[in-house]
Amino acid sequence: MPRAERREQIARTAATVFVCGGFDGTSMDDVAREAGVTRLIVYRIFESKEELYRAVLDLVIDDLAAFRLLWRHAAHEPAFREVAALFKRAVTDHAIVLIEPAMSDPTLRRWAAESVVSHLYESVCLWLDDGDIARDDEFVVLITEGIRAMVIRWIELAGAAR
């Protein structure tokens, strides 16, 4: 297999292995075994586990496995905390823009955006862990309407408090 293809194959396999064990709970031997290659092959392509982990984050950032990896594991690993924090900040900033027309108080708006992002992230992870893929569309409707109802209620309560 050409080096570029092997690199991608190992990184994609590593994403699955890291999701199960996290950074600390996964060894290069675990990745090699799952990828069906030797540990030596893995080290020829990736100098270290850190380099492999970064490659996984870069490769599958839009992938659902990467979502779990980023939210559940990278955020808690000192070497990768900043990658997860940048992603969370970008999503939170987007949520702030969406909420801004309805919530004028900047303190409440930031809190609401951070709360929505945390709820959404954790809900998606729980669905990915235990949900039924055949019911993904139903999940999307439920989470969307649930968040919409939550934000609407917050806006009502904030208005009533004034």
Beta strands, then each sheet from edge to edge (+ up, - down):
end
